[in-house]
Amino acid sequence: MSHGQTRALRAPKTARPNLVRLHVSGDICPNLLPRLLGLVAQFDQIPYGIALTRHRASLKLAIDLGRLEDPRAEILINKVASIPTVRGARLVALRRD
């Protein structure tokens, strides 16, 4: 590298903790994703990944989160299910490879 050039430093790779995936199906609504992310933030979580698929009459979302203890996971699911445009929600543990 010549003088004056810089190279981006990469963060060292670290193993992800055990993850859970929050699956949510709901009506098409512009507020659904922001509301879900707001709830996730209330649990001091930063998603590892988010996937959203829009179908003709519904939305399907998957949000990867760090492991939640059972009581907190139950509270999160209940809060998500109480959103009026949510049709269904569940948490699934992800296997580590």
VOGU-3710 file (C-alpha; in Angstrom, 3 decimals, decimal comma):
1> mshgqtralr> 0,000/0,000/0,000  1,329/3,407/-0,871  1,453/6,379/1,472  -1,946/7,943/2,209  -4,051/4,895/1,414  -6,069/3,213/4,087  -7,621/-0,185/4,275  -10,866/-0,995/6,051  -10,379/-3,110/9,136  -12,723/-6,010/9,627
11> apktarpnlv> -14,048/-6,966/12,991  -12,854/-10,383/14,110  -15,365/-13,124/13,540  -17,155/-14,244/16,663  -19,518/-17,125/17,173  -23,169/-16,170/17,329  -24,946/-17,076/20,530  -27,827/-19,488/20,476  -30,493/-17,756/18,432  -34,252/-17,804/18,304
21> rlhvsgdicp> -36,328/-16,796/15,311  -39,504/-14,807/15,785  -41,969/-15,756/13,034  -44,838/-13,325/12,545  -47,652/-13,305/10,008  -49,966/-10,364/9,715  -52,088/-8,096/7,599  -50,384/-5,727/5,202  -49,758/-2,669/7,338  -46,954/-0,088/7,114
31> nllprllglv> -46,676/0,003/10,911  -46,199/-3,719/11,537  -42,412/-3,879/11,080  -41,688/-0,711/13,114  -43,936/-1,944/15,932  -42,185/-5,327/15,988  -38,762/-3,717/16,032  -39,910/-1,427/18,848  -40,918/-4,447/20,921  -37,614/-6,161/20,170
41> aqfdqipygi> -35,782/-3,025/21,341  -37,761/-3,035/24,606  -36,167/-6,422/25,315  -32,654/-4,994/24,737  -32,247/-7,066/21,597  -30,616/-6,094/18,306  -31,733/-8,463/15,529  -29,111/-10,658/13,865  -31,281/-10,793/10,769  -34,658/-9,713/9,448
51> altrhraslk> -36,582/-11,177/6,531  -39,884/-9,817/5,257  -42,009/-11,301/2,497  -45,068/-9,527/1,170  -47,830/-11,713/-0,194  -51,016/-10,576/-1,881  -52,949/-10,116/1,365  -50,389/-10,666/4,126  -46,867/-10,122/5,425  -44,537/-12,827/6,728
61> laidlgrled> -41,625/-11,742/8,907  -38,735/-13,592/10,494  -36,500/-11,828/13,015  -33,422/-13,595/14,416  -32,733/-12,694/18,037  -30,354/-13,739/20,781  -31,629/-16,342/23,210  -34,429/-15,150/25,490  -35,183/-16,780/28,810  -38,590/-18,494/28,858
71> praeilinkv> -40,496/-15,886/30,911  -39,220/-13,042/28,710  -39,939/-15,008/25,534  -43,522/-15,563/26,659  -43,974/-11,857/27,387  -42,574/-10,954/23,955  -44,899/-13,371/22,162  -47,914/-12,061/24,088  -47,032/-8,463/23,214  -46,528/-9,333/19,540
81> asiptvrgar> -49,825/-11,252/19,446  -51,629/-8,239/20,908  -50,784/-6,079/17,869  -54,116/-5,793/16,001  -52,674/-6,600/12,557  -50,812/-9,744/13,711  -52,436/-13,025/12,692  -49,926/-15,348/14,323  -46,566/-15,358/16,096  -44,163/-17,995/17,386
91> lvalrrd> -40,564/-18,318/18,555  -38,396/-21,138/17,244  -34,946/-22,086/18,553  -32,314/-22,165/15,797  -29,710/-24,885/15,692  -26,060/-23,931/15,622  -24,007/-25,665/12,969
//
